[in-house]
Structure formats: structure tokens, C-alpha cells
Amino acid sequence: MPVIGCLLLIVLPLLGLAAGGCLWGAQGAEWGAGIGFAVALMVFIGGAYALFEATRSD
């Protein structure tokens, strides 16, 4: 799961940049990249937490 999160850290900001730029111009591209990065970061943190919990030995 963290590997998917790492890949999303590259892909989602680029998709947000392209979509925002096509729809709302330069400022939309900035917002789209920021939102894409935030979503990808949340997925990465969730995956890292799940991996940590799965490997924890209590």
C-alpha cells in the first residue's frame, strides 16, 4: 500500500495540474496540483499506518 501512495504522490498532482489548467487556467493548475498532492499524501499516510499496524507485534 505505501508503494501505491508513493506513486500517487507523483501522479495525482500532475493530473490535478493538467485538469486545473485546462478548466481554470494558471490559478486552477496551482489549486489542482495542491489538492492532488494533499489527497495523495493522505493515501500515503493511510497506507503507511496500515503497514505499521500490520507488522506491529503485540
PQR file of N, CA, C, O and H, with PARSE charges and radii, in Angstrom:
ATOM      1  N   MET A   1       0.809  -1.207   0.000 -0.4000 1.5000
ATOM      2  CA  MET A   1       0.000   0.000   0.000 -0.0000 2.0000
ATOM      3  C   MET A   1       0.853   1.272   0.000  0.5500 1.7000
ATOM      4  O   MET A   1       0.523   2.205  -0.733 -0.5500 1.4000
ATOM      5  N   PRO A   2       1.928   1.357   0.780 -0.5600 1.5000
ATOM      6  CA  PRO A   2       2.741   2.578   0.711  0.2800 2.0000
ATOM      7  C   PRO A   2       3.343   2.811  -0.681  0.5500 1.7000
ATOM      8  O   PRO A   2       3.589   3.952  -1.072 -0.5500 1.4000
ATOM      9  N   VAL A   3       3.573   1.731  -1.415 -0.4000 1.5000
ATOM     10  CA  VAL A   3       4.113   1.907  -2.767 -0.0000 2.0000
ATOM     11  C   VAL A   3       3.101   2.617  -3.648  0.5500 1.7000
ATOM     12  O   VAL A   3       3.463   3.474  -4.455 -0.5500 1.4000
ATOM     13  H   VAL A   3       3.373   0.805  -1.096  0.4000 1.0000
ATOM     14  N   ILE A   4       1.828   2.261  -3.495 -0.4000 1.5000
ATOM     15  CA  ILE A   4       0.780   2.942  -4.253 -0.0000 2.0000
ATOM     16  C   ILE A   4       0.720   4.413  -3.848  0.5500 1.7000
ATOM     17  O   ILE A   4       0.548   5.290  -4.694 -0.5500 1.4000
ATOM     18  H   ILE A   4       1.534   1.566  -2.839  0.4000 1.0000
ATOM     19  N   GLY A   5       0.864   4.673  -2.555 -0.4000 1.5000
ATOM     20  CA  GLY A   5       0.866   6.058  -2.084 -0.0000 2.0000
ATOM     21  C   GLY A   5       2.022   6.857  -2.651  0.5500 1.7000
ATOM     22  O   GLY A   5       1.871   8.034  -2.978 -0.5500 1.4000
ATOM     23  H   GLY A   5       1.004   3.960  -1.868  0.4000 1.0000
ATOM     24  N   CYS A   6       3.186   6.213  -2.769 -0.4000 1.5000
ATOM     25  CA  CYS A   6       4.350   6.899  -3.349 -0.0000 2.0000
ATOM     26  C   CYS A   6       4.109   7.226  -4.817  0.5500 1.7000
ATOM     27  O   CYS A   6       4.458   8.308  -5.287 -0.5500 1.4000
ATOM     28  H   CYS A   6       3.309   5.257  -2.503  0.4000 1.0000
ATOM     29  N   LEU A   7       3.514   6.287  -5.529 -0.4000 1.5000
ATOM     30  CA  LEU A   7       3.212   6.527  -6.939 -0.0000 2.0000
ATOM     31  C   LEU A   7       2.177   7.630  -7.080  0.5500 1.7000
ATOM     32  O   LEU A   7       2.274   8.474  -7.971 -0.5500 1.4000
ATOM     33  H   LEU A   7       3.230   5.408  -5.147  0.4000 1.0000
ATOM     34  N   LEU A   8       1.188   7.619  -6.197 -0.4000 1.5000
ATOM     35  CA  LEU A   8       0.159   8.659  -6.255 -0.0000 2.0000
ATOM     36  C   LEU A   8       0.719  10.038  -5.953  0.5500 1.7000
ATOM     37  O   LEU A   8       0.179  11.038  -6.426 -0.5500 1.4000
ATOM     38  H   LEU A   8       1.110   6.934  -5.474  0.4000 1.0000
ATOM     39  N   LEU A   9       1.798  10.111  -5.167 -0.4000 1.5000
ATOM     40  CA  LEU A   9       2.418  11.413  -4.891 -0.0000 2.0000
ATOM     41  C   LEU A   9       2.966  12.060  -6.155  0.5500 1.7000
ATOM     42  O   LEU A   9       3.147  13.276  -6.204 -0.5500 1.4000
ATOM     43  H   LEU A   9       2.236   9.299  -4.782  0.4000 1.0000
ATOM     44  N   ILE A  10       3.229  11.258  -7.170 -0.4000 1.5000
ATOM     45  CA  ILE A  10       3.691  11.788  -8.451 -0.0000 2.0000
ATOM     46  C   ILE A  10       2.522  12.013  -9.398  0.5500 1.7000
ATOM     47  O   ILE A  10       2.438  13.047 -10.061 -0.5500 1.4000
ATOM     48  H   ILE A  10       3.083  10.270  -7.130  0.4000 1.0000
ATOM     49  N   VAL A  11       1.622  11.039  -9.454 -0.4000 1.5000
ATOM     50  CA  VAL A  11       0.563  11.042 -10.460 -0.0000 2.0000
ATOM     51  C   VAL A  11      -0.540  12.061 -10.155  0.5500 1.7000
ATOM     52  O   VAL A  11      -0.918  12.838 -11.032 -0.5500 1.4000
ATOM     53  H   VAL A  11       1.690  10.199  -8.915  0.4000 1.0000
ATOM     54  N   LEU A  12      -1.055  12.066  -8.939 -0.4000 1.5000
ATOM     55  CA  LEU A  12      -2.202  12.935  -8.640 -0.0000 2.0000
ATOM     56  C   LEU A  12      -1.908  14.428  -8.768  0.5500 1.7000
ATOM     57  O   LEU A  12      -2.746  15.151  -9.306 -0.5500 1.4000
ATOM     58  H   LEU A  12      -0.748  11.435  -8.226  0.4000 1.0000
ATOM     59  N   PRO A  13      -0.757  14.928  -8.299 -0.5600 1.5000
ATOM     60  CA  PRO A  13      -0.501  16.354  -8.542  0.2800 2.0000
ATOM     61  C   PRO A  13      -0.398  16.699 -10.035  0.5500 1.7000
ATOM     62  O   PRO A  13      -0.823  17.773 -10.462 -0.5500 1.4000
ATOM     63  N   LEU A  14       0.166  15.782 -10.815 -0.4000 1.5000
ATOM     64  CA  LEU A  14       0.246  16.048 -12.251 -0.0000 2.0000
ATOM     65  C   LEU A  14      -1.129  16.045 -12.905  0.5500 1.7000
ATOM     66  O   LEU A  14      -1.417  16.877 -13.765 -0.5500 1.4000
ATOM     67  H   LEU A  14       0.511  14.910 -10.468  0.4000 1.0000
ATOM     68  N   LEU A  15      -1.979  15.103 -12.491 -0.4000 1.5000
ATOM     69  CA  LEU A  15      -3.342  15.084 -13.029 -0.0000 2.0000
ATOM     70  C   LEU A  15      -4.115  16.330 -12.599  0.5500 1.7000
ATOM     71  O   LEU A  15      -4.845  16.921 -13.395 -0.5500 1.4000
ATOM     72  H   LEU A  15      -1.745  14.427 -11.792  0.4000 1.0000
ATOM     73  N   GLY A  16      -3.949  16.724 -11.339 -0.4000 1.5000
ATOM     74  CA  GLY A  16      -4.606  17.939 -10.859 -0.0000 2.0000
ATOM     75  C   GLY A  16      -4.103  19.181 -11.581  0.5500 1.7000
ATOM     76  O   GLY A  16      -4.877  20.085 -11.893 -0.5500 1.4000
ATOM     77  H   GLY A  16      -3.356  16.244 -10.693  0.4000 1.0000
ATOM     78  N   LEU A  17      -2.807  19.219 -11.841 -0.4000 1.5000
ATOM     79  CA  LEU A  17      -2.219  20.335 -12.572 -0.0000 2.0000
ATOM     80  C   LEU A  17      -2.810  20.435 -13.972  0.5500 1.7000
ATOM     81  O   LEU A  17      -3.188  21.517 -14.422 -0.5500 1.4000
ATOM     82  H   LEU A  17      -2.178  18.484 -11.587  0.4000 1.0000
ATOM     83  N   ALA A  18      -2.886  19.307 -14.649 -0.4000 1.5000
ATOM     84  CA  ALA A  18      -3.427  19.303 -16.012 -0.0000 2.0000
ATOM     85  C   ALA A  18      -4.911  19.644 -16.028  0.5500 1.7000
ATOM     86  O   ALA A  18      -5.359  20.464 -16.830 -0.5500 1.4000
ATOM     87  H   ALA A  18      -2.580  18.428 -14.284  0.4000 1.0000
ATOM     88  N   ALA A  19      -5.678  19.006 -15.134 -0.4000 1.5000
ATOM     89  CA  ALA A  19      -7.119  19.260 -15.115 -0.0000 2.0000
ATOM     90  C   ALA A  19      -7.425  20.696 -14.712  0.5500 1.7000
ATOM     91  O   ALA A  19      -8.254  21.355 -15.340 -0.5500 1.4000
ATOM     92  H   ALA A  19      -5.315  18.339 -14.483  0.4000 1.0000
ATOM     93  N   GLY A  20      -6.765  21.179 -13.677 -0.4000 1.5000
ATOM     94  CA  GLY A  20      -6.992  22.559 -13.245 -0.0000 2.0000
ATOM     95  C   GLY A  20      -6.581  23.560 -14.305  0.5500 1.7000
ATOM     96  O   GLY A  20      -7.256  24.570 -14.507 -0.5500 1.4000
ATOM     97  H   GLY A  20      -6.092  20.643 -13.167  0.4000 1.0000
ATOM     98  N   GLY A  21      -5.475  23.286 -14.984 -0.4000 1.5000
ATOM     99  CA  GLY A  21      -5.018  24.187 -16.037 -0.0000 2.0000
ATOM    100  C   GLY A  21      -5.971  24.230 -17.216  0.5500 1.7000
ATOM    101  O   GLY A  21      -6.210  25.293 -17.789 -0.5500 1.4000
ATOM    102  H   GLY A  21      -4.927  22.466 -14.820  0.4000 1.0000
ATOM    103  N   CYS A  22      -6.516  23.077 -17.580 -0.4000 1.5000
ATOM    104  CA  CYS A  22      -7.464  23.036 -18.702 -0.0000 2.0000
ATOM    105  C   CYS A  22      -8.781  23.713 -18.357  0.5500 1.7000
ATOM    106  O   CYS A  22      -9.394  24.365 -19.202 -0.5500 1.4000
ATOM    107  H   CYS A  22      -6.322  22.213 -17.114  0.4000 1.0000
ATOM    108  N   LEU A  23      -9.211  23.556 -17.118 -0.4000 1.5000
ATOM    109  CA  LEU A  23     -10.524  24.076 -16.749 -0.0000 2.0000
ATOM    110  C   LEU A  23     -10.495  25.534 -16.299  0.5500 1.7000
ATOM    111  O   LEU A  23     -11.382  26.310 -16.657 -0.5500 1.4000
ATOM    112  H   LEU A  23      -8.713  23.026 -16.431  0.4000 1.0000
ATOM    113  N   TRP A  24      -9.469  25.918 -15.505 -0.4000 1.5000
ATOM    114  CA  TRP A  24      -9.490  27.247 -14.898 -0.0000 2.0000
ATOM    115  C   TRP A  24      -8.217  28.051 -15.086  0.5500 1.7000
ATOM    116  O   TRP A  24      -8.044  29.070 -14.418 -0.5500 1.4000
ATOM    117  H   TRP A  24      -8.749  25.288 -15.214  0.4000 1.0000
ATOM    118  N   GLY A  25      -7.339  27.646 -15.950 -0.4000 1.5000
ATOM    119  CA  GLY A  25      -6.147  28.429 -16.223 -0.0000 2.0000
ATOM    120  C   GLY A  25      -5.027  28.205 -15.217  0.5500 1.7000
ATOM    121  O   GLY A  25      -4.964  27.169 -14.555 -0.5500 1.4000
ATOM    122  H   GLY A  25      -7.479  26.818 -16.493  0.4000 1.0000
ATOM    123  N   ALA A  26      -4.149  29.192 -15.115 -0.4000 1.5000
ATOM    124  CA  ALA A  26      -2.938  29.048 -14.305 -0.0000 2.0000
ATOM    125  C   ALA A  26      -3.250  28.897 -12.815  0.5500 1.7000
ATOM    126  O   ALA A  26      -2.641  28.070 -12.136 -0.5500 1.4000
ATOM    127  H   ALA A  26      -4.200  30.033 -15.653  0.4000 1.0000
ATOM    128  N   GLN A  27      -4.180  29.677 -12.311 -0.4000 1.5000
ATOM    129  CA  GLN A  27      -4.504  29.565 -10.899 -0.0000 2.0000
ATOM    130  C   GLN A  27      -5.191  28.231 -10.600  0.5500 1.7000
ATOM    131  O   GLN A  27      -4.972  27.647  -9.539 -0.5500 1.4000
ATOM    132  H   GLN A  27      -4.675  30.348 -12.862  0.4000 1.0000
ATOM    133  N   GLY A  28      -6.000  27.755 -11.509 -0.4000 1.5000
ATOM    134  CA  GLY A  28      -6.624  26.449 -11.341 -0.0000 2.0000
ATOM    135  C   GLY A  28      -5.605  25.330 -11.346  0.5500 1.7000
ATOM    136  O   GLY A  28      -5.776  24.326 -10.655 -0.5500 1.4000
ATOM    137  H   GLY A  28      -6.178  28.229 -12.372  0.4000 1.0000
ATOM    138  N   ALA A  29      -4.539  25.495 -12.126 -0.4000 1.5000
ATOM    139  CA  ALA A  29      -3.478  24.491 -12.150 -0.0000 2.0000
ATOM    140  C   ALA A  29      -2.775  24.406 -10.807  0.5500 1.7000
ATOM    141  O   ALA A  29      -2.458  23.313 -10.337 -0.5500 1.4000
ATOM    142  H   ALA A  29      -4.400  26.311 -12.688  0.4000 1.0000
ATOM    143  N   GLU A  30      -2.533  25.550 -10.190 -0.4000 1.5000
ATOM    144  CA  GLU A  30      -1.911  25.556  -8.864 -0.0000 2.0000
ATOM    145  C   GLU A  30      -2.802  24.876  -7.834  0.5500 1.7000
ATOM    146  O   GLU A  30      -2.330  24.058  -7.044 -0.5500 1.4000
ATOM    147  H   GLU A  30      -2.791  26.437 -10.571  0.4000 1.0000
ATOM    148  N   TRP A  31      -4.087  25.213  -7.841 -0.4000 1.5000
ATOM    149  CA  TRP A  31      -5.020  24.596  -6.897 -0.0000 2.0000
ATOM    150  C   TRP A  31      -5.154  23.099  -7.157  0.5500 1.7000
ATOM    151  O   TRP A  31      -5.183  22.303  -6.218 -0.5500 1.4000
ATOM    152  H   TRP A  31      -4.470  25.877  -8.483  0.4000 1.0000
ATOM    153  N   GLY A  32      -5.235  22.720  -8.419 -0.4000 1.5000
ATOM    154  CA  GLY A  32      -5.368  21.310  -8.763 -0.0000 2.0000
ATOM    155  C   GLY A  32      -4.173  20.496  -8.315  0.5500 1.7000
ATOM    156  O   GLY A  32      -4.331  19.392  -7.795 -0.5500 1.4000
ATOM    157  H   GLY A  32      -5.212  23.367  -9.182  0.4000 1.0000
ATOM    158  N   ALA A  33      -2.975  21.031  -8.513 -0.4000 1.5000
ATOM    159  CA  ALA A  33      -1.767  20.332  -8.076 -0.0000 2.0000
ATOM    160  C   ALA A  33      -1.734  20.229  -6.557  0.5500 1.7000
ATOM    161  O   ALA A  33      -1.351  19.190  -6.019 -0.5500 1.4000
ATOM    162  H   ALA A  33      -2.847  21.928  -8.935  0.4000 1.0000
ATOM    163  N   GLY A  34      -2.122  21.273  -5.867 -0.4000 1.5000
ATOM    164  CA  GLY A  34      -2.144  21.251  -4.403 -0.0000 2.0000
ATOM    165  C   GLY A  34      -3.141  20.256  -3.849  0.5500 1.7000
ATOM    166  O   GLY A  34      -2.840  19.522  -2.908 -0.5500 1.4000
ATOM    167  H   GLY A  34      -2.432  22.117  -6.304  0.4000 1.0000
ATOM    168  N   ILE A  35      -4.322  20.230  -4.429 -0.4000 1.5000
ATOM    169  CA  ILE A  35      -5.349  19.286  -3.981 -0.0000 2.0000
ATOM    170  C   ILE A  35      -4.929  17.855  -4.298  0.5500 1.7000
ATOM    171  O   ILE A  35      -5.117  16.955  -3.479 -0.5500 1.4000
ATOM    172  H   ILE A  35      -4.566  20.826  -5.194  0.4000 1.0000
ATOM    173  N   GLY A  36      -4.362  17.645  -5.479 -0.4000 1.5000
ATOM    174  CA  GLY A  36      -3.874  16.309  -5.833 -0.0000 2.0000
ATOM    175  C   GLY A  36      -2.786  15.840  -4.886  0.5500 1.7000
ATOM    176  O   GLY A  36      -2.757  14.672  -4.500 -0.5500 1.4000
ATOM    177  H   GLY A  36      -4.208  18.376  -6.144  0.4000 1.0000
ATOM    178  N   PHE A  37      -1.895  16.740  -4.512 -0.4000 1.5000
ATOM    179  CA  PHE A  37      -0.838  16.381  -3.567 -0.0000 2.0000
ATOM    180  C   PHE A  37      -1.412  16.050  -2.189  0.5500 1.7000
ATOM    181  O   PHE A  37      -0.982  15.094  -1.543 -0.5500 1.4000
ATOM    182  H   PHE A  37      -1.919  17.689  -4.826  0.4000 1.0000
ATOM    183  N   ALA A  38      -2.380  16.842  -1.748 -0.4000 1.5000
ATOM    184  CA  ALA A  38      -2.986  16.593  -0.429 -0.0000 2.0000
ATOM    185  C   ALA A  38      -3.690  15.239  -0.392  0.5500 1.7000
ATOM    186  O   ALA A  38      -3.567  14.506   0.589 -0.5500 1.4000
ATOM    187  H   ALA A  38      -2.729  17.618  -2.273  0.4000 1.0000
ATOM    188  N   VAL A  39      -4.422  14.904  -1.444 -0.4000 1.5000
ATOM    189  CA  VAL A  39      -5.106  13.609  -1.496 -0.0000 2.0000
ATOM    190  C   VAL A  39      -4.093  12.472  -1.520  0.5500 1.7000
ATOM    191  O   VAL A  39      -4.252  11.478  -0.812 -0.5500 1.4000
ATOM    192  H   VAL A  39      -4.522  15.500  -2.240  0.4000 1.0000
ATOM    193  N   ALA A  40      -3.056  12.618  -2.332 -0.4000 1.5000
ATOM    194  CA  ALA A  40      -2.030  11.578  -2.408 -0.0000 2.0000
ATOM    195  C   ALA A  40      -1.307  11.414  -1.078  0.5500 1.7000
ATOM    196  O   ALA A  40      -0.974  10.295  -0.688 -0.5500 1.4000
ATOM    197  H   ALA A  40      -2.926  13.426  -2.907  0.4000 1.0000
ATOM    198  N   LEU A  41      -1.067  12.499  -0.390 -0.4000 1.5000
ATOM    199  CA  LEU A  41      -0.408  12.427   0.915 -0.0000 2.0000
ATOM    200  C   LEU A  41      -1.285  11.711   1.937  0.5500 1.7000
ATOM    201  O   LEU A  41      -0.777  10.946   2.756 -0.5500 1.4000
ATOM    202  H   LEU A  41      -1.338  13.408  -0.707  0.4000 1.0000
ATOM    203  N   MET A  42      -2.588  11.949   1.899 -0.4000 1.5000
ATOM    204  CA  MET A  42      -3.489  11.246   2.807 -0.0000 2.0000
ATOM    205  C   MET A  42      -3.512   9.746   2.525  0.5500 1.7000
ATOM    206  O   MET A  42      -3.533   8.940   3.455 -0.5500 1.4000
ATOM    207  H   MET A  42      -3.000  12.571   1.234  0.4000 1.0000
ATOM    208  N   VAL A  43      -3.510   9.366   1.245 -0.4000 1.5000
ATOM    209  CA  VAL A  43      -3.481   7.949   0.888 -0.0000 2.0000
ATOM    210  C   VAL A  43      -2.169   7.323   1.351  0.5500 1.7000
ATOM    211  O   VAL A  43      -2.161   6.213   1.883 -0.5500 1.4000
ATOM    212  H   VAL A  43      -3.493  10.020   0.488  0.4000 1.0000
ATOM    213  N   PHE A  44      -1.067   8.029   1.152 -0.4000 1.5000
ATOM    214  CA  PHE A  44       0.231   7.516   1.577 -0.0000 2.0000
ATOM    215  C   PHE A  44       0.286   7.321   3.092  0.5500 1.7000
ATOM    216  O   PHE A  44       0.762   6.291   3.569 -0.5500 1.4000
ATOM    217  H   PHE A  44      -1.073   8.931   0.720  0.4000 1.0000
ATOM    218  N   ILE A  45      -0.195   8.298   3.841 -0.4000 1.5000
ATOM    219  CA  ILE A  45      -0.175   8.195   5.301 -0.0000 2.0000
ATOM    220  C   ILE A  45      -1.072   7.047   5.765  0.5500 1.7000
ATOM    221  O   ILE A  45      -0.710   6.306   6.679 -0.5500 1.4000
ATOM    222  H   ILE A  45      -0.582   9.135   3.454  0.4000 1.0000
ATOM    223  N   GLY A  46      -2.227   6.901   5.145 -0.4000 1.5000
ATOM    224  CA  GLY A  46      -3.114   5.791   5.492 -0.0000 2.0000
ATOM    225  C   GLY A  46      -2.479   4.440   5.215  0.5500 1.7000
ATOM    226  O   GLY A  46      -2.599   3.518   6.021 -0.5500 1.4000
ATOM    227  H   GLY A  46      -2.521   7.503   4.403  0.4000 1.0000
ATOM    228  N   GLY A  47      -1.805   4.318   4.083 -0.4000 1.5000
ATOM    229  CA  GLY A  47      -1.133   3.071   3.753 -0.0000 2.0000
ATOM    230  C   GLY A  47       0.035   2.774   4.661  0.5500 1.7000
ATOM    231  O   GLY A  47       0.248   1.626   5.052 -0.5500 1.4000
ATOM    232  H   GLY A  47      -1.706   5.068   3.428  0.4000 1.0000
ATOM    233  N   ALA A  48       0.789   3.791   4.996 -0.4000 1.5000
ATOM    234  CA  ALA A  48       1.917   3.602   5.906 -0.0000 2.0000
ATOM    235  C   ALA A  48       1.428   3.212   7.290  0.5500 1.7000
ATOM    236  O   ALA A  48       2.043   2.371   7.945 -0.5500 1.4000
ATOM    237  H   ALA A  48       0.616   4.723   4.678  0.4000 1.0000
ATOM    238  N   TYR A  49       0.340   3.804   7.744 -0.4000 1.5000
ATOM    239  CA  TYR A  49      -0.224   3.450   9.042 -0.0000 2.0000
ATOM    240  C   TYR A  49      -0.721   1.999   9.045  0.5500 1.7000
ATOM    241  O   TYR A  49      -0.507   1.263  10.008 -0.5500 1.4000
ATOM    242  H   TYR A  49      -0.159   4.487   7.212  0.4000 1.0000
ATOM    243  N   ALA A  50      -1.386   1.601   7.954 -0.4000 1.5000
ATOM    244  CA  ALA A  50      -1.870   0.220   7.856 -0.0000 2.0000
ATOM    245  C   ALA A  50      -0.696  -0.764   7.853  0.5500 1.7000
ATOM    246  O   ALA A  50      -0.773  -1.818   8.485 -0.5500 1.4000
ATOM    247  H   ALA A  50      -1.560   2.199   7.172  0.4000 1.0000
ATOM    248  N   LEU A  51       0.372  -0.432   7.158 -0.4000 1.5000
ATOM    249  CA  LEU A  51       1.547  -1.299   7.149 -0.0000 2.0000
ATOM    250  C   LEU A  51       2.172  -1.379   8.532  0.5500 1.7000
ATOM    251  O   LEU A  51       2.582  -2.453   8.971 -0.5500 1.4000
ATOM    252  H   LEU A  51       0.434   0.424   6.645  0.4000 1.0000
ATOM    253  N   PHE A  52       2.243  -0.251   9.214 -0.4000 1.5000
ATOM    254  CA  PHE A  52       2.794  -0.231  10.565 -0.0000 2.0000
ATOM    255  C   PHE A  52       1.961  -1.094  11.510  0.5500 1.7000
ATOM    256  O   PHE A  52       2.508  -1.858  12.305 -0.5500 1.4000
ATOM    257  H   PHE A  52       1.909   0.621   8.858  0.4000 1.0000
ATOM    258  N   GLU A  53       0.655  -0.973  11.423 -0.4000 1.5000
ATOM    259  CA  GLU A  53      -0.223  -1.758  12.290 -0.0000 2.0000
ATOM    260  C   GLU A  53      -0.150  -3.246  11.959  0.5500 1.7000
ATOM    261  O   GLU A  53      -0.240  -4.080  12.859 -0.5500 1.4000
ATOM    262  H   GLU A  53       0.210  -0.352  10.777  0.4000 1.0000
ATOM    263  N   ALA A  54       0.009  -3.586  10.695 -0.4000 1.5000
ATOM    264  CA  ALA A  54       0.067  -4.994  10.301 -0.0000 2.0000
ATOM    265  C   ALA A  54       1.363  -5.657  10.755  0.5500 1.7000
ATOM    266  O   ALA A  54       1.370  -6.851  11.055 -0.5500 1.4000
ATOM    267  H   ALA A  54       0.082  -2.908   9.963  0.4000 1.0000
ATOM    268  N   THR A  55       2.443  -4.914  10.810 -0.4000 1.5000
ATOM    269  CA  THR A  55       3.734  -5.501  11.179 -0.0000 2.0000
ATOM    270  C   THR A  55       4.044  -5.360  12.662  0.5500 1.7000
ATOM    271  O   THR A  55       5.052  -5.887  13.133 -0.5500 1.4000
ATOM    272  H   THR A  55       2.438  -3.944  10.566  0.4000 1.0000
ATOM    273  N   ARG A  56       3.211  -4.672  13.391 -0.4000 1.5000
ATOM    274  CA  ARG A  56       3.430  -4.486  14.821 -0.0000 2.0000
ATOM    275  C   ARG A  56       3.148  -5.786  15.561  0.5500 1.7000
ATOM    276  O   ARG A  56       2.123  -6.428  15.333 -0.5500 1.4000
ATOM    277  H   ARG A  56       2.392  -4.244  13.009  0.4000 1.0000
ATOM    278  N   SER A  57       4.032  -6.159  16.421 -0.4000 1.5000
ATOM    279  CA  SER A  57       3.843  -7.416  17.157 -0.0000 2.0000
ATOM    280  C   SER A  57       3.565  -7.121  18.632  0.5500 1.7000
ATOM    281  O   SER A  57       4.457  -6.749  19.395 -0.5500 1.4000
ATOM    282  H   SER A  57       4.865  -5.638  16.607  0.4000 1.0000
ATOM    283  N   ASP A  58       2.321  -7.297  18.996 -0.4000 1.5000
ATOM    284  CA  ASP A  58       1.924  -7.092  20.398 -0.0000 2.0000
ATOM    285  C   ASP A  58       1.609  -8.412  21.040  0.5500 1.7000
ATOM    286  O   ASP A  58       1.255  -8.456  22.218 -0.5500 1.4000
ATOM    287  H   ASP A  58       1.597  -7.598  18.376  0.4000 1.0000
TER
END
